[in-house]
Amino acid sequence: MKRQPTPADLLLDQQLCFALYAASRSVTGLYRPLLEPLGLTYPQYLVMLVLWERDGLSVRELGQRLQLDSGTLTPLLKRLQAAGLVDRQRRSKDEREVEIRLTGAGLALREQATDVPACLAQRLNLSMDRLQDLRDQLKQFTRQLQHTPTED
């Protein structure tokens, strides 16, 4: 039996999902050498970015901001705590909630990280304006996806 050619709509290079996946992996890979001197992995960097923006969030609030579940977030937070960058404490008004606070070392790390965005733009060979435009387009696309009805 002769095999029919794959329809164009099913070619890997025609898939939006694969283009986004490949771009995400490539960009994440560019962060690795920028974050190694800081002792952070890319997911840990994302956690630190949120905490540098607003310290003292609960695990739930942090998970919402990063769009991560607690099963993914908790091991990241434990590693950041072991590295001395954050403290995890139960909230006094509701002991079911764990609050995440930066330590002095975690706060000091922010100063070392200030060049990361500009270095990434340079590695991508994009101006900061073009990088911001691209980011804004992706954020808009994400908002659209989050408001798109799905079929069950």
N, C-alpha and C positions, 0 to 999 in steps of 0.2 A: 504494500500500500504506500503510495507516494504521500509524503508529508507536505501539508500545505504550509506556505510561509506564514509567519506570525503576523497578525494584523498590526498595522502601524500604531494603533491605539494601545497595544500591549507591549511595545518595545520599551525597554528600560529607559533609554535616553529620552523618551517622550513623556515620562512620568514626572509630574510636579513634586510628588513625595520624594523621589530619589534626588532630584535637583536640590531640594531643601536639605535633605539628609546629608548629601555630599558636601554642600556648602557649610553646614553646621559643623561637621567633622573637621573640615579643612580649617575653619576659623578657630575652632577649639584647639586644634593642633598648633596654630600660631601663638596661642596664649601660653602654651607649655613652657617654652624657654623664658618667657617674660615673668612667669609666676614661680619658676624654680628658685630663683634667688630669695623670694619671699617665703619659701617653704609651703606654698599653697598649691593645691590642685585646682583645676577650673571650677568644679562645684563648690569647693571651699571658698574660692574667691567670690563667687556669687553670694554666698552666705555673708561673707565679710562686707561686701558692698552694701547689702541691706542693713547690716548692723551699724556700719559707719554712717549711714543715712539716718537711721533711727534705732538707737540702742534700747535694750530692755523689752524686746518683743517676746511674746510667748511662742512656743514651738508652733502652735496652730497659726498664729499671725504670720510667722516667718514662712511657714509652708504655703499659706495663701499667697503671700507676696512672690514667692519663687515658683509657685505652681508645682509644689512637690508634696508628696504624702509623708506622714511622720515616719513610716518605715524606711524611707530613703533619707530623710533629713536627720533622724536620730544618730545614725552612725557617723555622719559628717560632723555633727555637733560634738560627739564624743571625741573624735580625733582632734577637733579644734580645741577642746578643753584639755586634752592630753598634751597638746602643744603649748598650752598656757595662754591661748588667745581669747578664750571666752570662759565664763562661768555659767553653770546651769543651776538654778535654784528654784525650789517650789515657791509659788506666790503665797504670801501670808493670807490674803483674802480668799483665795481658792487654791487649796493644795493640790488639786487635780491638774492645775496648769503649771508648766515649767517655764520660767523666764530665762532668757538668754541675755547676758550682759558681757560687754567687752571688758577685758582686763586692761591694765596699763600697756602691756605688750601688744595686745590686739589693737588698741587705739594708736599706738606708736607705729604700727605696721602701715597704717593709712598713709603716713608721710612717704614711706618707701614705695607705695603703690601709685603715687600721683602721676608718674610718667607712663603707666601701662596703657591708657587709652591712646595717647599720642604715638607711642611705640607701635601699637597695633596698626594704627592708621598708616604709619610709615611702611610697615611690613606688607600691608595690603596695597601699598602704592596708591592710596586714596587721600584726598584732602580731608580735613576734618569736616568741612561743609558737605562733601559728597558722602562721607561716612554717616553723618547725621541724617542726611536725606534718605539714605538706604535704611537706616535704623527706623526712621519715621514711617517709611513705606511698609516695613515688616511689622511694625506695631499696629498699623492700620489693618493690614492683612490678618493679623492674629485676632484683632477685635471683630473683624468680619466673620472669621471662622467660629469664634465663640458665640456668635449670635445666629449662626446658620443652623436651621433645624436638621436633625439627623433622623434617619429612618431606623426604627428598631427592628 
